[in-house]
């Protein structure tokens, strides 16, 4: 796989990390991805991510589908949570715009072979375009780790507050206040790709506190798992 156009510092890191390594992705059997929850995007391959502009519900569904699809088919080389261990480029830095989309679609559809060795299999016919763009949506919304770290201490305090709420009788106003603060924090967490919204643990926890089915216990669990993974 040819390294995508990354930000300068990330590019230097990616090239240094991949020097001398052989990518053994070609021997992995692609796993099917259930895309029934996503709208159709046609048969002809697009050059831009269609789920980026289809509204919040479609966007959220694409992230969920893409999370599963990425973990099953991409994480072995590109890293869990799209955090590369040096075997392959860190896709979090692939720009969330047309140039990055074109590069991504080509590699996903056609794969990549070098000197007769399959570095990345062709996923296009096997998984389809809906799965491709769902995985792309998941990738581009990964939070920048440094940006998330800035809020880790406060998120731990909120996690403990939510756990106490779940164990007691939290009223609607208290839950709404915590959700509002989480939304504010989520708005300050950046993506590495330049996408406008990061699918961060703050963002997910805020969603789990919204509406009539607000769930403080689930939101606390989201923060616990996310903060542990960050370290």
C-alpha positions in Angstrom: 0.0 0.0 0.0 1.3 3.4 -0.9 1.3 5.8 2.0 -1.5 8.4 1.7 -0.9 12.1 1.8 -0.4 12.6 5.5 0.5 15.6 7.6 4.3 16.1 7.6 5.0 14.9 11.1 2.7 11.8 10.7 4.3 11.0 7.3 7.8 11.0 8.8 6.6 8.7 11.6 4.7 6.4 9.2 7.7 6.0 6.9 10.1 5.4 9.8 7.8 2.8 11.3 7.3 0.8 8.1 10.9 0.7 7.1 12.1 -2.9 6.6 8.7 -4.5 7.4 6.8 -6.9 5.2 3.0 -6.5 5.2 1.3 -9.9 5.4 -2.2 -8.8 4.8 -2.8 -10.9 1.7 -3.3 -14.1 3.6 -6.3 -12.8 5.6 -9.8 -13.9 4.4 -12.1 -10.8 4.2 -15.0 -11.0 6.6 -18.5 -10.0 5.5 -19.9 -6.7 6.8 -23.6 -6.3 7.5 -24.6 -3.0 5.9 -28.4 -3.4 6.1 -28.7 -0.3 8.3 -27.2 2.0 5.7 -28.8 3.6 2.7 -27.9 2.5 -0.8 -25.2 4.4 -2.6 -25.4 2.9 -6.1 -23.3 0.5 -8.1 -20.7 2.9 -9.5 -17.9 3.6 -7.2 -18.0 7.1 -5.7 -15.0 9.4 -5.2 -16.3 11.0 -2.0 -17.7 9.5 1.2 -21.5 9.7 0.8 -22.3 9.1 4.5 -20.5 12.3 5.5 -23.5 14.4 4.4 -26.5 12.2 5.0 -27.5 13.4 8.4 -26.6 12.5 12.0 -28.5 9.2 12.1 -26.9 7.8 9.0 -23.5 9.1 10.0 -23.8 7.4 13.4 -25.0 4.1 11.8 -22.0 4.3 9.4 -19.6 4.6 12.3 -21.1 1.6 14.0 -21.0 -0.6 10.9 -17.6 0.7 10.0 -16.2 0.0 13.5 -17.2 -3.7 13.1 -16.0 -3.9 9.5 -12.7 -2.3 10.3 -12.0 -4.5 13.4 -12.7 -7.7 11.4 -10.8 -6.7 8.2 -8.3 -4.0 8.8 -7.1 -3.9 12.4 -4.6 -6.7 11.9 -2.4 -4.4 9.9 -3.6 -0.9 10.6 -4.1 -1.4 14.3 -7.0 -1.5 16.8 -8.9 1.7 16.9 -6.9 2.7 13.7 -3.8 3.3 15.9 -1.0 1.9 13.7 1.8 -0.1 15.3 4.1 0.6 12.4 3.1 -2.3 10.2 1.0 -0.1 7.9 0.2 3.6 7.6 -1.8 5.3 10.3 -5.1 5.9 8.5 -6.3 8.4 11.1 -4.3 11.0 9.3 -5.8 10.4 5.9 -7.5 13.6 5.0 -11.3 13.6 5.3 -11.9 15.3 2.0 -12.0 14.3 -1.7 -8.3 13.6 -2.1 -8.2 11.3 0.8 -11.5 9.6 -0.3 -10.1 8.9 -3.8 -7.0 7.3 -2.4 -8.9 5.3 0.1 -11.6 4.1 -2.5 -8.9 3.0 -4.9 -7.0 1.0 -2.3 -10.1 -0.6 -0.8 -11.5 -1.5 -4.2 -8.4 -2.7 -6.0 -6.0 -3.6 -3.2 -2.2 -3.2 -3.6 0.5 -5.6 -4.9 4.2 -5.0 -4.9 6.7 -7.2 -6.6 4.1 -10.0 -6.9 3.3 -9.9 -3.2 -0.2 -8.9 -2.1 0.2 -6.1 0.5 -3.5 -5.5 0.7 -6.3 -7.6 -0.8 -8.9 -6.1 -3.1 -11.9 -5.7 -0.8 -14.2 -4.0 -3.4 -16.1 -6.9 -4.9 -15.9 -8.9 -1.7 -17.3 -6.3 0.8 -18.9 -3.8 -1.5 -19.1 0.0 -1.6 -21.4 0.5 1.4 -19.0 -1.4 3.7 -16.1 0.6 2.2 -17.6 4.0 3.0 -18.8 2.8 6.5 -15.2 1.8 7.3 -14.0 5.1 5.9 -16.5 7.0 8.2 -15.2 5.1 11.2 -11.6 5.8 10.3 -11.9 9.5 9.7 -13.8 10.2 12.9 -11.1 8.7 15.2 -10.1 11.2 17.8 -6.7 12.7 18.0 -5.1 11.0 21.0 -3.4 14.2 22.3 -6.6 16.1 22.0 -8.5 13.5 24.0 -5.7 13.4 26.7 -6.3 17.1 27.5 -9.7 16.2 28.9 -8.9 12.9 30.5 -8.9 14.1 34.0 -12.3 15.8 33.8 -13.8 12.8 32.0 -12.7 10.6 34.8 -14.5 12.8 37.3 -17.6 12.7 35.1 -17.3 9.0 34.9 -17.4 8.7 38.7 -20.3 11.1 38.8 -22.3 9.0 36.3 -21.5 5.8 38.2 -22.9 7.5 41.4 -26.0 8.6 39.4 -26.5 5.1 38.1 -26.4 3.7 41.7 -28.8 6.3 43.0 -31.7 8.3 41.9 -30.4 11.0 39.4 -33.0 13.5 38.3 -33.5 14.6 34.7 -31.8 18.0 35.3 -28.6 16.4 36.7 -28.4 14.1 33.7 -29.0 16.9 31.2 -26.3 19.0 32.8 -23.7 16.2 32.6 -24.8 15.5 29.0 -24.3 19.2 28.1 -20.8 19.3 29.6 -19.9 16.1 27.7 -21.2 17.6 24.4 -19.0 20.7 25.1 -16.0 18.6 25.7 -16.7 16.5 22.6 -16.8 19.7 20.6 -13.2 20.4 21.6 -11.8 17.0 20.8 -10.3 17.0 17.3 -9.9 14.4 14.7 -6.5 13.6 13.1 -8.1 13.6 9.7 -9.6 17.1 9.9 -13.1 15.7 10.0 -15.3 18.2 11.8 -16.7 15.8 14.5 -14.7 13.2 16.4 -16.5 10.0 17.5 -14.9 10.3 20.9 -15.9 8.7 24.2 -17.3 12.1 25.3 -19.4 12.2 22.1 -20.7 8.7 22.6 -21.4 9.2 26.3 -23.3 12.4 25.6 -25.5 10.5 23.1 -26.2 7.8 25.7 -27.5 10.5 28.1 -29.8 12.1 25.5 -33.5 11.6 25.1 -36.0 9.7 27.3 -33.8 6.6 27.5 -30.8 8.3 29.1 -28.5 5.7 30.6 -25.9 7.0 33.1 -24.6 3.4 33.7 -23.9 2.9 30.0 -22.3 6.3 29.7 -20.1 5.6 32.7 -19.0 2.3 31.1 -18.3 4.1 27.8 -16.0 6.5 29.6 -14.3 3.7 31.6 -13.5 1.6 28.6 -12.4 4.6 26.5 -10.1 6.0 29.2 -8.6 2.6 29.8 -7.9 2.1 26.1 -6.3 5.5 25.8 -3.6 4.3 28.2 
